[in-house]
Each structure stands twice: as C-alpha cells, then as structure tokens.
Amino acid sequence: MPSPLLEIKNFSVDFVTESGTTPAVKNISFKINHGETVAIVGESGSGKTVTSLSILQLLPTPPAKYKTGQILFSEDGNTSVDILKLNDAALRKIRGNKISMIFQEPMTSLNPVKTCGNQVIEALRIHQDISEKEAKEKTIELFANVKLPDPQSILNRYPHEISGGQKQRVMIAMAISCNPSLLIADEPTTALDVTVQKTILQLIKELQIQHNMSVIYITHDLGLVTEIADQVIVMYKGEVVEAGAIKNIFLHPKHPYTMALLACRPDASAKGKRLPVISDFLKEPEETINTRISVQRKQASTNYREIETLLKVENLKVYFPVKKNFFGKTLKEFKAVDDVSFSVQKGETVGLVGESGCGKTTLGRALIRMIEPTSGSIFFNGRNIEKIPREELRKMRKDIQIIFQDPYGSLNPRLTIGEAINEPMKIHAILPSQKQRKEKIIDLLEKVDLKPEYFNRYPHEFSGGQRQRICIARALGLSPDFIICDESVSALDVSVQAQVLNLLNDLKEELGFTCIFISHDLGVVHYISNRIMVMNNGKIEETGTADEIYFNPKKEYTQKLISAIPKVSF
C-alpha cells in the first residue's frame, strides 16, 4: 500500500517565552493522500495555522518548540522523509517547489519594493531552469489563470497599486507557479469578494485534478469548503476534536464546537435575530464570550423619509491619473468613483457591496477626505465637508470614524493596545483624566471579547481577528455619530464575526450611531443593513432595501454576486 503524501503523527508544538510555556498544538495526527483535499477548520488560536507553518518549518525556534511527533512527506508514495529533521538546504528544495503555501495576509506577504511580476518571476527562476523571458511569459499566463484584470499591467505594478483581493491572487499565482505536490492554502479567500472567491476555489480544484495535487485548505468558515474538500478536520484549542468525510461532518456533527461553527454564519433567515456564538454551545464560565443580554432584535424600519439625513453625497467623483505628458498634464484617468450620489439617514446602516476594485473602499475614504475627491459635494449634518478647513476637519473626525480592512497595518506596532485606543481619546479630550480613560478602554476591550490584562500587550501578540476587534474598540472609544466599516469583519472567524455583528447591533441601539458597512460578503451585509448599495466599476449599480437586493435583485451584476455566495448542499 503506497504511503500518504503527508502524514502528521502525534505532533505537538509549544511556545516557550519568559512568561512560561504555552501549548499551541497538542498531540495531533492526520494523513493527506495523493490528490486529496483536506480542510482544517477552526477559530483563531485553534492551532490550524501553527500546524500548517510547521509543515514547512516556518515557525521561529525559539519561541516555537517542536515537542513531539513527526511530519512525514512522501512524494513518490514509497520513501518518506521527516521534514522536522531536514537541514536548511534540503528544506529549500521542498519549500515553494514540492510544498507551496498561500498565506493569510497578502498585504504583508508581498515585497513592497518589487513589482508583482518580478516576485513571481523570481520564484519560477529559483526552482525551475528557465530563462527570464520564459518566466515572464509564464507569469502573465498565471495571472490570467487567477483572473487578474489586465495581467500585462499587473506584471509591472507594485503591491500598493492593486486592491487587497488582487494582491491575494498574485500570492496564489506565485504559490501554484511550480506545480507543487502539496498546496497549503491558509485562508486564501478571506480578502476576496464572493465572485472571485468562487473562481479561486474552482481554480484550486481544477489545478488539484490536473496535477494530482493535494491541498490543505485552512479556513474558519465551514460553509466555504463543501464544494472542494474531501475530508475535514475540526481543531479547537490545539486539538483535533472531530474529523471525517465532509458530508458526515456537515450532516451529523458530533462535537458541540462543530455544531457552533455551522450555526454562527448569518443566513437569509437570520435577519432581525441574534446570531448564535460559540459560548451558546460550549459552556465554559471562565471564557464565556461577552454576549450582552438582549431580546430578539426588531426588524429595522426601512422608511427614512421622516428621519433626518446625516450624510448626503452629490455627484461625487474620484479620479486617479494613470498617464501624464511631459508637462504633467493628465492624459488618462482611472475613474475609481464615477458620479455617485446617495444619502444616509440618522440611525441607518447602509451596506455597500461590490467586487474587489469596484471603488467601494475609495468611496468610503473620500467621504472623510482621507482621499480628496475630484469633484462633487459631501454634506455631513448639513455642512459641506469639502469646504471645511483641515484644522476643523480634524476636530470633526471625532464624529466620523473608520474601521479599516487591514487590522495589522492600521495599528502602530510600537504602541500597546491600551495606548492605541487611548491616543485618539486623549487627542479629542474624551474624559478629563487618564484613570477614567483607562476604565473606559477596559470596558471597550471587554465589549469586544478581549481581556482587561491585554491592555499592555502589543499588536504582534494577537491574532488577526483579535487585532480587528482592537480596531473596533478604538473607533468606538470616541463615541462617534457615524462609522465606516471597511471590510471590518472579513478577517474574523465566523464565530467571532457573529459576536461582532451582535455587538455592532447592540451598540447601534445603545449609542444610535449611523453606519456604512462595506463588504464583499452579501450574507453579512444583508444581515446587518437596512439598505444596500451595489457598486460596480465606480458607479452605484443598484440600490434597495436589504431584502429587495438579497431576494429580488434586478441587475445581472447583483444576481451574479448573490449566486456566488457559498451554499451548503448535499
């Protein structure tokens, strides 16, 4: 009987620091056969990413310590090697060539001083004996395969010049460039809109069949893996709590944690109800997630004609110069936001959805003049933001906050999270004393399910999901009237996402703030929004109540977005 491609036996990883030893992975075992797709599912901190990084020995040692076990790799099905015992030279031949990895955060995975094309060309030339010209041609072909618009153009662009979703597709192109035997995909579609997500999942499946490639697909979303995975492994607190065929796990989950992951994702029937969270299924008093006691949420009214308008946008345009002549005159422009008009009423949540690169983030930033509009008017509380001096605008920003898409990039690595939340509160003179501000910060941390003792920790000590909750707490610290949530739950586990959505609903009722909720996840937008605006190529394609857009979309583009939402069906 041939050996599996990868076998992990009784594997444990500890992190040893000055403050003590923390077990990250506890005695886990599983196999990956040739041509098989295995999904590893669990929340942040469950050990799934630590397991995947250990396969390629990408964890720094120390603080990581491989306590027990083996990681056996057998490319030919006969002889196997223990990856944990390989030297650096042998590891280099495997990394990126025989075993490749797509990382979770494309923003920090790409080299900012090299073009996207050069980064893929470099990977090809290191592992394959081909010329610069051949590598360039193959890179353009790979960019086309992962559905990047205008592959020739992307080849010469730097990471900061493309959207988050496009960065992730460059990473995927790099990972599959050498036709690896095993592809480890660590949350590869987290930053992608639903249509591209569907395309990438299909692409990974096609490549897996074409090259008899095995895939380890790591995700927090069980609903995402039904179409591509053969087996699923559910991890919780460093242990495998349940494993088996995907259909069996979905239809007959045995562990309460698996049941919780299946129940937490918002679906069409969830609107107006409180979303279940992990603590509803796992009763652990010392770690119970802070779910504020609340009765079933009433369906929000969609008639805002008699309510005061908080934000009004008229004919807003944001154009970026693409080509200039010798004298600096713009010859060609990219229309990121193209003649957009809409209004938002006080207390309303307006969802803004669209594919990556459609202009929704640019629109959100233009509303608070983080990006200067080319033309148009933005009225906030009746005042034209366009005509407000910079000094006055700075004071107004207390009332208009934004929660950014990339939590790691929006936190200062040199400030503790307590200092990061305190800084804007101090600038805007929220509360008279530092002691009172600290008490409020601790209260905010508890509201977003972070412990008070985290006050003095730094951003690098937290998972991606925890960092996003810190950013939410920072925005709420100023008690703003208006919040722009730019993909603020896209990086979160489905269970934490449910908790944050419940939290935003609770805080909306308590504080009465208004919100524009930007996301590529129509299921989440439908759940939290009163109205939805669909954006495409810089324009508003369709507007309507959340139910109208979700259940009866009129435009073909909206119908395509709806049809791309992952659906569980067996």
N, C-alpha and C positions, 0 to 999 in steps of 0.2 A: 504493500500500500504506500503510495507516494506521501512524502511529508507535506504538511501545510506550508504555505508561503511564509507565514509568520505565526509563531506560537509564543505566547507570553505565559510563563509558568511561575506561580507563587511569587509574584513580583510586588515588592514594597519599596516606597520612596519616603524618606524623611527629610525635613528641612531643619538643619541644625543652626541655631543662632545664639547670640549671647543670652537671650531671654529664655532659651530652652529648646527642646526638640518637638517639632510638630509633624505628626504623621500625615502625609498627603495622599498616598496610595497604600492600601492595606491588603496585601496577600491576594492579588487578583490573578486570574488565569482565564485565557480565552485563545481561540485559534482563528486565523484568517486563511481560507483556502484560495487556491489559484482561481482568478476570475470571479471572486465573490465580493459583494459589497456589504460591509458591516457598519451599522450606525451605532455610535456611542453617544448616549443621551443623558443629560443631567444638567443641573444648575451650575452657576459659577461656584467654584470651590469644591465641586464634586470629585475632582481628580482626573477629569477626562482630558484636559489639555496637558497636564503633567504627564499622563500616560503617553500621549502622542509625541511630546517633545523628548521623552525618554527613549523612544524607538530610534531616534537619530542622535541621541546623546547631546541634545541642545540645552540641557539644564546646566547652569554653572555649578561646579562642585569644588569647594563648598559654595553656598549653603546646602545644596541638594546632596543627599547621600543615598546611593542605591543599596538598600538594606539587605534585601534577599531577592532571589529569583533569577530567571534567565529570560532573554529576548532572543529567540532563535529564528534566523532568517534563512530560508532555503529556496533559492531562485530556480534551481533545476529539479526540485522535488526529491532529490537523493541526499546530497550532503547539506548540512546546515552549519551556520556559524552563530556563535553567541555575540550579538552586537555589543554587549556590555564589556566584552573582553578585547575588542578590536583596538588597534593603535590608530593614531590620527591619520596616517597615510591610507590605511585600509578603509577608514570611515569616509574619507574624502571621495573615494571611488563609488561609495554607495549613496552618499547624500546628493540629492538633486539629479542623480543618474538612475539608480535602481529603485531608490525610495525617494519620492519627492513630496513636498509639503506646501499647501496653500495656507498662509497664516490668517489669523482673525482680523487684524487691523491693517488694512492696506495703507493707511495714512503714514504709519511708522515702519512699514516693511519695505518700502521702496526708497532707494537712494535719492535724496532731493537734488544732488548736483549732477546727476546723469540723466540723459533722456530715457524715456520709457523703452525705446527701441534698443539703445545701447545695453540696457540691463538684461534684456532677453538675448541679444546677440552674444553678450559675454558668457551667459550660462551655456549657450549652444557650443561655443568655441572651446570652453573648458572641457566639456565632456565628449564632444564629437570632433573628429578630424575633418573639418570643413573650412572653406575659405570665408573671408569677410563677406563677399558678395552672396555666397550661398546662405550664410547665416542671416543676412539681411532679408533675402527673399523668403526664407522660411519664417522669419519673424512676422513679416507682413501677412503671410498665409495664416499663421497662428492668431494674429489679431483679428483677421476676418472670421476665423473659426469661432472665436469667443464673442462675435457680434459687436466688435468695436466700430463705431462710425468712422469712416474715412481712415482706414488703417495706415495709409501712407503718411497722413498728417500726424496721427498719434505717435508714429515712429520717431518724430523729431520734437515731440513735446516733452516738457518736464512734468513730474508728478503734480506740481501745484497748478498746472494749467488744465487739468482734467478733473471731472467730478469724482466723488468717492466711489460710486459704482463702477466707473471706468477704471479707476486705479485697481479695484479688485479684479477686474477682467484681465488687466495686464499681469497681475500676480498669477492668475490661473493659466494664462498663456505661457508664462515662464515655467510653471510647475510641470506642465504637460509636454514641454518642448523636447525632452529627451526620451519620450515614451517609457516612463518608469514601469516597473513590475508592480509597485505598490504606490498609490497616491493617498496621502493623508490630507484630508480636507477639513481644516479646523474653522468651523463657522464660515464657509466660503461665500455664503449668500446673505449674510447679516446686513450688509450695507447696500444690497441691491433691491431695486423695485421688483414687484411681483412678476412682471413680464420677463425681465432679464433673469430673474431667479429661476423661472421655469425653463428658460433657454439653457442656462448653465447646468441645471440638473439633468436636462435631456442630453446636453453635450457630454457631461461626465459619464452618463450611462452609455452613450454611443462609443466613446473612447474606451470604456471598460470592455465592451463587447468586441470592438475592433481589434484591440491589442491584448485581449485576455488579461486585462489589468485588474488587480484587486484594489478595492477602495475602502479606506476607513473614513467614514463621514461623521464628524463630530458636530453636534448641534444641541441646543436647548429645546428645540421645537419638534415634538414627536410627529406632528401633522405634516412636517416637511419631508419625512423620509419614506413615506408609504410607497411612493412611486419608484424609488431607486434601490432601497435596501432589501437584502435577503434575510439578514439576521439583525437583531437589535440587542444592545447591551445597555442596561439602565444602571447608572452609577449614582451613588448618594454617599456623601462624606467619605470618599476614598474607597468605597467598597462596591462590588457588583451586587446589586440587590435583586436583579431579575435579568434573565437572558433567554433568547429563543427566537423562533421564526417571527417575522414582523406581524403576520396576521394573528398569530396566537397572542402576542403581547397586546395588540390593539383590541381584540375582541374579548380576551379573557385575562386582563391584568390581575396579578395576584397580590403584588405589594402595594400598600397604600400610597407610596410615593409615585409609582407609575400611574395610579388612578388620578392622583393630583395633577401630574403633568398633562394628562389627557383632558382634564376638566378646566384648566386655567385659561386656555386660549379663548378669546372672545369670538363668538359666532353670531349668526344673524339673530338668534333668539335671545341673546344676552342683553340687548339694548334695554336700558331702563332698570336693569337688575345689577346687584352687586356681584362682581366676579369672584369665584372661589379662589382661595390661595392655599399654599402648602399646609399652613397650620390648621386648616379645616379638616385635613386628612391625617396629619401626623400631630398628635397631641404631645408636645414637648414644652412644658411650662417655662423652663429656663430659656428657651429660644423661640418662644412664640412670636410670630411676626405681628407687629403692631397694627392690627386692623381695628380702626375706630368703630365703635358700635354705631350702626346706622340702619335705619329701616330701609326697605326697598326704595330705591331712587325713583322718583316720579319721572315719567316721560316729559322731557323739557318741551316747553311750548315752541312752536316754530313761527308764530305770528309776532313780528317785532315792529309792526308799523307804529304802534303807540308808545314804543320804548325809545329812549334817547340814543342817537347814533354816537358811538365813541370814536370810531375811525372811519374816515371816508377817503377813498382813493379815486382820483380822476385822471384818466389818460396817462398813466404812469409808463414811462419808457426808461429802460436801462440798456444802453448800447455800449459795446466794447470795441475799440478799434482793433482790427485784425491786420490791416495793411496800411502803411503810410508812405508818402512820397519823400523825396529828398528834403523838402521844405517842412515836413511834419504834418502836411495835410492828410487827413484820413481818406483813404481810397475805398476801403472795405470795412464794414462793421458787422459785428455779431450781435443780433437782437436777442439778448437774454430775457428781457421783459419788454413786450411789444404792445403798447397802448392798452394797458389793463385798468379797468375801473370796477370798484366794488365798495361795499360798506359793511361795517361790523357793528352790531348793536351792543349796548352795555349788557354784560352778563352772558353773552352768547359765546359759544365755541364753534368756530368755523374751521372745518377741515380743508386742507389744501393738499391734493394728491396729484401725482404725475410721475412719469418715468424719470430716471436719473438724467440730469442735464436739461430738463424741461424749463428750468428757471425758477423753481419754487423757493430754493434757498436764497437766490439773488433777490427775489421779491421780498422775502422776509427781512433781509438785511437792509434793503433800500427803505423799508418802512421806518426804520430807526436811524437812517442816514449813516449806517456803517459803510454802505456803498452809496455814493452820491448819484441820484437819478439824473438821467439825461434831460428829461422834461416831465411835466405833469405836476399834480398837486397831491399832497398828503395832509389831511386835516385830522388832528387829534384833539378831542374835546373842543372842537370848533376853531382851533388855531392851526395855521398852515406851518407845518414843521419845516418846510423848505425855506421859509423866511426867518426862522429863529436863529439868532447868533449862536456861535459854537458854545460860549460860556453858559448861555441859558439852556441850550440843548443838553448840556452835561447834567444840569440840575433836573431837567425833565426825565432823564433816563432812569431816575429812581422809580418813576411810574410805568416805564416800559422796559421790561426785562426780556432777555432771550436765553433760552437753554440750547446750547449748541449740539451739533451732531456728534462731534468727536470729544468725548469727555477728557481724554488724556491730554490733548492739545490745548484745551481751554482751562486747565489748572496749572498754576505755577509750581514746578517741581521742587522749588526751594521753600515753599510755604507749607506749613502743616494745614490740614483741612480746616482746623479751627480758625487759623489766621486767614485762610482763603475766604471763608464765609464772613469773617469779621471785617475784612478790608472794605468792601462796599458799604457795610453798615456804618463803619466809622466815618467814611468819606461823606456820607449823606446824613450824618448826625442822628442815626437811629438809636434811641435810648441815651440817657445822659451819662451813664458810667460803663466802664469796661466789664464790671461784675454783672450788670444787668444784661449786657450784650452776650456774655458767655452763657448765662442762664437761657437766653432765647436760642442761642446756637445749639445748645444741648437738647433743647425741646425740638428744634428743627431736625436734628440728627435722629432722634427717636421717631419722629413722624415719618421719616423715610427709611426706617428699619436699620439704622446704624447705632451702635452702642456709644454711650457717652465717653467711654475711655478712648474712642477713636479720635477724639479732639486733637491730640498731639501727634498723630501719625501723618506721614507724608503720602502724596498720591500714589507713588510706586508700590506702596504696601497694600493696595486694594485691587480687586478685580475690576474689569471693565464695567460691569453692572453696578458695582458699588461706587465707582467714580462718577457714573452718570447720576446716581442718587445724591451725591455730594453737590453736583452742579444744580440739581433741582432745589436742594436746600438753600444754596447760595442765592438763587433767584428769588425764592420765597422770603428770604431774610429782609428784603426791603418792602414787603407788603405791597407789591405793585398792583396797579389797576389793570394792566394789560401785559400778557405774557405770550411770546412767540416760542413755541416748542418746535425746534427744528430737528426732526427725527429723534426726539428725546427718549423714546422707549425702544428704538430699533436695535440697540445693542444689549438689551436686557433679556434675561431668561423669561420664558413665558409666565412663570410663577411670579417673578418679581415685577414683570410688566403688568400683570393683573393687579398686584398690590399698588403699583404707582398709579395706574389708571383709577383705581378706587380712591387713592389718596387725592389725586387731582380733582375728582368729582366731589369729595368731601370738602376740600379746601375751597373749591368754587362756591359751594353752598355757604361755607363759613365766611369767606372773605369777599365773595362776589366779584372776583376778577374776570376779565374777558380774555379770550384765548384764540390765537390762530395756531392750529395744530397741523404741522407739516409732516407728512409721512408718505411712504410708498406702500404701506400696509392698509389696504382698504377695509379689512375686517376691523382693525383697531380704530381707524378714522370713523367708520360707521358707528361703532360703539360709543365713542366719546363726543361726537359732534352733533350740533343741531342742524347745521347746513354744511354742504360740501361743495368746494370749487375744484373742478378738474382742469389741470393745466397741461398744455401741450405746445411745444415749440414757442414758448414765451407768451402764449395767449391763453385766456380762460376759455376752455373748450365747452364746458357745461357747468351749470350751477343749479342747485335744487336742495330740498331737504335731504337729510341723511338717508331716509327710507326711499325717497324717489330715485336718488342716484344709485343706491345699492340694489334695489329690487327692480326698478324700471329705467335703466339707463337709455337715453335716446341716441346718443352719438356712438358711432362704431368704435372710436378710441376708448370710450368708457367701458363699453361692452367687452373689449379686449382685456382691459385691466381687471374687470370682475371675473372673467373666465380663467384668468391666470392664478387666482387665489388657490393655494393648495387645499384639496378636498380629500377627506378620508373615505375611501370606498373599497370594499372587498366583495 
